[in-house]
Amino acid sequence: MTILSKITSPSDLKKVSEKNLPKLCEEIRKRIIETVAKNGGHLASNLGVVELTVALHRVFESPEDAIIFDVSHQCYTHKLLTGRYKDFSSLRKHGGISGFTRRDESPHDYFDNGHSSTSISQGLGLLTAWDKIEEEQRSLGRKPKIRKVVVVIGDGALTGGLAYEALAHAGQLSKNLIIVLNDNQMSISPNNGAISRYLSTLTMTGCYQNFRYFVDGIVDKIPNSKNHIGKLIYRLKRAVKGFFLNTNFFADLGFEYVGPLDGHNIKELEENLRRVRRLPKPVIVHILTKKGKGYSPAENDPASFHGVGPFQISDGKMEKFDTLSFTEAFNNTLMAIAEKNNKIMAITAAMSKGTGLDTFARHYPDRFFDVGIAEEHAVTFAGGLAAGGMIPIVAIYSTFIQRAVDQIIHDVALSNHHVVFMFDRAGAVPQDGETHQGIFDIALLRPVPNMTILSPATALDLSLCLMWAVNAKKPVAIRYPKLSCPSEFPSFEQNVCEGRGVLLKNSEFAPNLSVDFEETDEKSFDSKKSRAKKMLLVCTGGIFDETLVAARNLLQKGVNTDIYSLRFVKPFDENYFVSLAKDYDDVAVIEDGVKTGGVGEYIENLLFEHDFKDVKVFAFPEKFFSQGTRTEVLNDAGLSARKIVARIFDADERE
């Protein structure tokens, strides 16, 4: 048996001898690499925090003490050490353990995290609540157990404004919150900006820390030292700190600063964490780690190995597909437009590779801006660019744009600034689970005045929509899925007409199946009707693929089915659509967004107002959906092609 296989809780970890810890870390890395190679996942970030996580669980008493991981995509070692070793092979699988911390998985997971920069606020709130309980216990004459809260946050997450709001409040409250700053000079793409450079300057403070602990050791031996010379020592330490570093941002906020420490030296980490545990004030523990540590392909290219699909362990080669993805289609069109229009500016929030903007960044570095994990700033910055006459293209994942809804409303839509938003990963997002599903953007932004929302279905469709948006002179959002682009159809070549979608007759997408309807109209959908029932499937572009399969299945079952792909979620040409829908017996709307407040509900109400009695709406219910493949997520929501067909027939049978 391996050392790791014997660990079922942090108490078992504490029994491992110091000399066996390097071996344990090696086993942890091996287990993570093997699992991610099969399942996909976040590799580089997890390999970088193995020693740190081991040290934290040896020093602190989880779950009595809380260890909170920001984003929590680096929690794999934490999961292996807290009783989930046997289930680890199910990581990110449907019904398996999550790739992020989840409260329903373990008492060691305090929050369901998946977005950046939240951990300091969470930790401060938790610690304040615990302090209140301890105070009440003392008032009753009881001696409460002192519980600690440790926050692990990366330097990339410190580019998010929420982290600074929390830091300021933590310094003000002066709670003994412990913040471990994991500095690897990376968020997902390499960090940019003043904060990253500032953290680099803090590496010179190691001499100060050695001096500090030397002085503290002497002072602790002096009787009544805190009463007599406490202020003198404090001033002396501040003076020495000023000598080594002109200013320390964290110290100015009221934090004790410790570091930088070698994040891969368990002994050094444990020694300093034990000292930090005793401090009665908020403290920053600055550690330096290497993203991808222990696996050379990930060390050499940590950005590519941040979030990966299955890969070959021997050389790190990842699965590649010949088909064009929506992200690649966006990149290709943007490059063609930018070559002819020097007003095009591209903005992303630490996702240059994930959004496909890395090519643009290489060709037009003076027109590309990676603002870090700061979606709110990205949007407002784009509004400023637009006010100055530029055409900003803001590429951010659908799930992350949720963090900037106020900025879209207040700083872009209100002033009707010409900003083009590209919402990648809209709709069902596989493997990453509840925090990453892109199902809320339509419901959030449809009510916003001046906003236009497009939903292309193919690569050509996306290209035409983007070219239209660049010339629209108003706020436009284009949403598309994490998916390979479906096959093209001639109907998608038609020019973009505001408010209108693309109608595909079954003779175009299923010519062999439509022959029967051309030859005779005596086929019946059920025994009560003498002619073939005509159905129109209306879909958002992100779920066109599943709608296409469903339409072909309905044709095979005797339903004369056409598809209307919604290029425009908003605005919507009501008169055109109603006149089109009157040619059909039934209309079903299929939407890869949440039903409440979605475009499906809107179309349903519109058709009811025009005396349509049979309108079906298939969309995501008000529920958070866990990880799985795209098909599994859609199946859980009743939106897979198979489920759509079954629900249509079930509804008709009930009538």
N, C-alpha and C positions, 0 to 999 in steps of 0.2 A: 504493500500500500504506500501511496505517496503521503507526504506530510499534509498536503492540501486536503486530501480525501478524508483525513481524520478530523478536520476542523468543521464543527457544526455550529459554532458560536464564537464570539470574541473571547470568551473565557478559555476556550481551547487554544486560541491563538496566543494568549498570555503565557501558556505553559511551554511554548516552543522556545528552545534555547537560542541564545543570541547567535551562536555559531551556525545554526540551521536556518536562519532567516534568509540569507542569500539563496539557498536552495529552494525555500518556499516561494520566494519572489520569482525564481526561474520557472517553477511549476505553475504559478499563477499566469505568467505570460504565455506559457505553452498552451494552457487551457483556453485562454482568451483568443489566441491566434487560431487555434484549431476550430473553435466554435464560430468565430466571425468569418473564417474562410468558407464555412458551410452555409451559414445563415445570413451573412452580411451584418453590418452594424458599424459602430463607431470604434475604430481600432486605434489610431494614433493617440488620441486623447486618453484612452484607457491604459495603454502601455506606459504612458508618461507618469501616471500617479500610483503605480503599484507600491513602491516603498512608502510613499506618503500615507496611503490608506492603511497599510499594515501598521505604521507607527501610530496613527490616530486611534486605531482600535486597540492597540496595546497600552496606550496612555489613558484613554478615556473609557467610560463605562457605558457603552451603548447597550440597550436603548434608554437607560436612565439618563445618560447624557445624550444630547442630540447632535448628530453629525449631518449637516445639511449640504448637499452638493448643488451648486448653481448649475442650471440647465439639467444636470444629472446624467448627461450622456457619458460621463467618466466614472460611472458607479459600478462597473463590472466587478472590480476587485472587492468592493464593498459587498456586493451580492454573494460572491464566493465565500466570504468570511462570515456571513450572517445567515447561514443555514440553507443556502440555495445552490450548493454545489451539485447535488444530484439532479436538480431540475435545470441546470445551466444549459444543457444541450437544446432546450426548448426556447432559448433566448430569441425574442422577436418573432416567434412562430405563432400562428393562430392558436389561441388557448394557452400559450406558454407564458413564460415570465417576460416582463417588459424590458426594453432597452434603457428605461429610465426608472427613477425611483417611483414606487407606487405604494400608497398607504395600505391598500388591501392585500399586498403581498407579504409585508413583514412589519412588525413593530419598530424595526430599525429604520424604516423609511418614514420620515415625518411629513413629507409633502409630495404631491404629484407634480413633479417639475418637468419641464421640457422646453421652456423659454428662458432667455438669458436675463441676468441682472436682478433677479427677484430674491436671491437667497439672504442678503443682508437684512432686507425688510422683514422677511419671514423669521429669521433668527432673532432679530431684535424684538419682534412682537411676542415670540414664544418665550424668550428670556424674561421679558417684562411681566408676562402672565405668571410664570413660575415664581418670580420674585414676590409677586403679590400673594401667592399661595403660601410661600415661606413666611412672609410677614404675618399672615393670619395665624399660621401654626405657632409662631413664637408668641403671639398675643394670648394664645391659649395655654402657654407654658410648655409647649412641646418643642422638641429639637428636630427640625426638619432636615432632611438630607439635602445638601447643596448640590444642585444639578447644573451642569455646564452646557453651553450651546456653542458649537464649533461650526463655522461656515467655511466652506471650501469654494473659492471663486477664482476664476482665471483672469489673467490680465486682459484678455479679449472682452470679457463681460464687464470690465471696468470702463469700457467705452460707452456703456449704456447709462443714460441719465438717471434712471431709477436707483442705480447703485450709489450715486453721489448724494441723492436725496436721503437715502438710508444712512450713509456714512455721517452726514451732517447731524442727523437726528441721534444716531448712536453716540457721537461725541458729546452732544448736548445732554443726553440722559446719563452718560457716564456709567452705563451698565458694563459688567465684565464680560462682554461679548468677545469671543476669539474668532478673528477672521484670518484664515490661511489664504494668502494670495499666491496662487500657483502661476508663476511667471515663466512662460515658455516662448514668449515673443510671437505667439500665434493665437488667433481666435479660431477661424476656419481657414480663411486666407491670411497671409501674413499681416500682422497688425500695422496700422498706419497711425500717424498723428503724435501729438505732444505727449499723451499719457504713456504711450509705449516708450518714447525717448526718456521721459521722466523716470520710469521704473528702471531703465537701464542705468541711470545715474546713481540710483540707490545702491548699486553694487559696491560702491566705495565705502559703505558704512559698516563693513565687517569689522574694521579696526575699532570703530566706536563701540560695537556690541561687546567685543572682547574687553575693552576698557570698562564698560558699564558693569559687566558681571564681576570683574575684578574688584571694582569699588564696592559693589553691593555685598560681595563676600566679606570685605573688611568691615563695612558698616554694620552688618548683621551681628558681628561679634562685639560691638561696642554697646554697653548697657545704656538703655533709654535713648538710643541713637535717634529714634524717630522723633522724640520730643525735643531733643537738644540741637541736633544738627541736620534735621530732615530738610529744612529749607535750603541750607547751605549746600547739601549734597545735590538737591534737585537743581539748583542754579549751576553748580559745577558741571553736572551732566549735560545740561542744556548748552553750556558754553563749549564743552568738548564736541557735542553734536554739531554745533554751529561751525566749529573748526573743520570737521570732516565733511560737512555738507551744509551749504549756506542756509537751506531751508528744507523742511520735511513736511510735505503736504499733510500726511497722516498725523504727525505730531501736532500740527497746527489745528487739526480738527479735534484734538483731545485724546488721540490714540497713543499708546506706547508702541514703538516700532522695534521689531526684532528681525534681523536678517541683513543681507540675504543668506539663506542656508542652502546647502546642497540637498536638493529634493530626492536624491537617490542614495543618500547616506542615512540608513535607518538609525544608527547609533546617535548621530548628531541631531537628527530630528527628534528622537525620543527624549534626549537630554533637554533640549530647548522647550519642547512641548510640556514637559513636567514642570519646568520653571514657569512657563506661561500660565499653566493651570492654576498657579497660586496667586497670580496677579489680581488685584481687586479693581481693575479698570479695563476699559476696552483696549484690545491689543491687535496689531497687525503682525502676522508672522509671514514674512516674505521669503518664499522658497523658489529656487531655480530648478526647472526640470527640462527634460528633452522629450518633446512629443515624438511618439513612436519608439521610445527606448526599448532596445532589445530585439528589434526586428528591422534589419537594415533597409528594406524597401520603404517602410513607413518612416524611418529616421531620415532617409534621403528625400522623401517627398511626402511630408506630413499632410499637406493640403489634399492630395489625392486619396490619402488613406484616412481622412477624417470620417466620412460616412461612405462605406463601400458595400458593394454587392459581393457575392461569392468570388473567391480568387484562389489561385494556386499558391500554396504556402512556399514552395520551393523557390519561386522567382517573383512572387507578388503580382503576376499577370492576372488582370481582371477579365471577367466575361465581357465580351464586346458584341454588339449587334449591328448588323448591316443596315437595319432600318433607321430612318431619320426620326429623331425625337422632336417634340414640340420646342424644347429648349434650343436645340440645334437649328430648327427652322427659324426661330426668333433671331438667333445670332446671325444667320446667313442674310436675312432681310435687313437687319439693322446695319450690317456692314455695307450692304449695297446702298442704303439710304445715306449713311454717314459719309460715304465717299463723295457724294454729290452735294451734301448740305453740311457746311461747317458749323451750323448752329446747333447741331445735334450734340447733346451732352448725355452721358450715361452715368447713372448713380446706382450703387448697391450698398447693402449693409452687411459687410463681411462675407458676402456670398458671390464673389466674382466668378468662380468656377461653377458653382451650383446653378447660377442663373444664366450661364453662357456668355458672360461679359468679359471673360479673360482674354478672348481674341481681340475684342474692341480695345481693352486696356493696353495691349501690346502695340496696336496700330495707332491709337490716338491717346497717348498717356496724358496729354494736356486737356483732354475733353472727358476724362474718366475720373470718377470720384468714388472711392470706397470709404465710407464714413465710419466704418466700424459697426458694432452691434448697436446702432442708434437709429432705429426706423423713424422715430418722431423727427429727429433732425434731418434725416434724408428727405422726408416729404416737405418740410418747411423750407429747407435749402433749395429744393426743386422749385418751390413757389417763388423764391427770390430770383432764381435763374430765369424763370419764365417772365417775371416782371421786368427783367433786364433785357428781354428780347431773345433769349435762348429757347431751345426746345428740349427740355429735360425728359429723358426716358428713365423711369425709376423701376428697376427690376428687383422685386422682393417676393418671397414665398407668400402665398395666400395666408397661411397661419400666422406669419410674422407681421403682416400688414395690419392685423387686428390691433396691434400696439400703437398704431398711428391714425386711428379713425378720426380723432379730434383734429389732428393736423390736416387731414384730407378735407374735412368740413370747413374748418376755420381759416386755414392758410392757403388753400387751393380753390375749393369749390365756391366759397363765399365771394372771392374776388374773380372767379371765372378764369383763373390762370390756365394757360395751355401747358398742362403737364400730362404726359402719357405714362400710365402705370401698367406694368407687366406683372400679372399675378401668376407666377409659376406655382406648380404643385396645387392647383385648385381642384376641388372635388375630393375623391377618395385618394388617400395617400397610404401606400402599403408600409408595413413593418414598424413605423415609428409611433403608431398608436394615437391615443386620445388627443395629445397636445399638438399634433401635427396635421390633423385632418383639415383640408381647406374647404370646409362646407358652409362657412358663415359669411363670406364676402358679399354675396348677392343680397342677402337679407340686411346686412349692415349698410350697404351703400345705395341700394335702390331708392330709398326715400330721400336721398341727399339732392337738393336742387343743383342744377347745372352739370351733374355727373352723367356721363355716358358709359355704358357697360357693354362690351362686346364679348362674344363667346365663340371663337372659331372652332371648326370641327376637323380641319385637315391642315397640312403644311401650307398649301396654296391659300387656303382660306385665311390662315393667320397672317400670311404675307400681305394679302390684300387689305386686311383689317388694319395692320400696322401702318401701311402706306396711307390709308385713309386717315388714321388717327394723327399722323404727323402733320397733316394739312387741316385738321379739324378746328384749330384755334380755340379749344375749350378743354376742360378736364376729361380725359378718356381712360378707362380701365379695360384692359384686355386680359381675360382669364383663360388658362389652359392647363391641362393635367400633366402629371409626371407619367408620360406614356409615349410609346412610339406612335408616329402619325399613321392614321388609317390610309387605305388606298384612296387615290383621288377619283373624283367623278366629274364629268364635264360641267355639271350644274354649278360647281364651286368656282368656275372660271368667270362667272358673271360679275360685273362691277358691283361694288358696295353701294347699296341704296339705303340711306339712313332710315332706321326703324324696321327694315324688312330682313327676313331670313332667306334661306335657300330651300326651295321645294324640290324634292327628289321623287319622281314617279317610280313605281316598282319596276317599270320597263327598263329603267336605267340601272338599278342596283340588283335586280333579280330577273333578267329577261326570260330565262327558262321557266320560272315559276309564274310569270305574268301571262303566259300564252293562254292558259285556261280561261282567264278572265276576259281575254279578247275574243275567244271563240264562243263563249256562252256566258250568260248571266244567270243560269239556273242553279248554279252551285249555292248552297245555303250554309250560312254560318251555324244555324241551328234549325231544328225541325219546324219552328214557328215562322220562318221567313222563306220567301220563295226566290229571293235573289241574293247574290253575294253581298255580304255586309262590307261597307267601305269604312276603313278606319284611317285616321291621320295620327301618326305618332309625332308629337312635337318635342324636340329635345334641345337642351343646351349642348354646345359643341363638345364639352369635356366628356359627355357620355354618349356621343354619337356612335362609337364602336359597338357598344352593347345594344343600342337602339337598332342599329343595322342588323345585328344577329337576331334580335327579337322580331323585327319586321319580316325577315326571311322565314322565321319559324311560323309566324302567323299566316304568311302566304301558303306555306305547306299545309296548314290546318284549314285552309279555305277562306281566309279573311283577306279581302282586297286592300292591302296596306301600302300607304305612301308615308314619306318622312318629310317633316318641315324642321330644318335645323335653324335654331335661333342665332343668327349672327348678332342681332341686337337684343340684349336683355332689357336695355333701356337706352333711348326711347323705343316705343313699340307702336308700329303703325296699325292701329286698331281696326280701321275701316278695311284696309287691305287684308288683314288676317281673317276678319269675320266673313268677308266675301269669299275667301278661299275655303274656310272651314265649312261653309254651307253645302259644299259638294260632298260632305262625308256624313255618315250615320253616327259615328262615334269619334271623339277626340280624346287622346291620352297625352298628358304632358309628363315628360321624364326629365328630371332636373338633378344635377349632381351638386346640389346645395340643400340646406335645411329647408323644410317645407314652410315653416312659419315665417311669413314675410317674404317668401320667395317669389319667383316669376310664375311658378305653377299656380299658386293661389291667385295671383293677379289674373292670369288667363282664364282660370276657372270662373272667377267672378264676372269677367268680361263676357264670356260665352253665356252664362246664366242670364245676364241682362238682355241677351239677344235670343232668348228662348231655347237655348241648347239644354237638353235635359240629361244627357249622358256624357259627362266630362270626368275623366279620371286623372288624378294627380299622383305621380309616383316621385317621391323625394325623400331625403334623409329625415327621419323623425327627430324630435327634440331629445337627443341622446348622444353621449360621447361614445365613439366607436374605437375599440382597441385594435391592436396590431393584427396583421394577417396579410395575405396577398391581396392585390386589388380585387380579384374575384371574390375572395372570402369576405372582405369588407363590404363590397356591394351586395353580396348574398345576405349578410347579416342585416343590411338595410332594406332588403327586398328590392334591390335595384340591379341585380345581375340579369342577363338576358333571359335565363331560365325562369327566374322569379317574376319578371315582368309579364312574360307570356302566361304563366300560371295564374297570376293575379288578375289579368284581363279576363281569362276564361272563368275564373271563380266569381268575378263581379257579374259577368253576364248570366251565369247560372243562377245567381241569387235574384236577378231581376225577374 
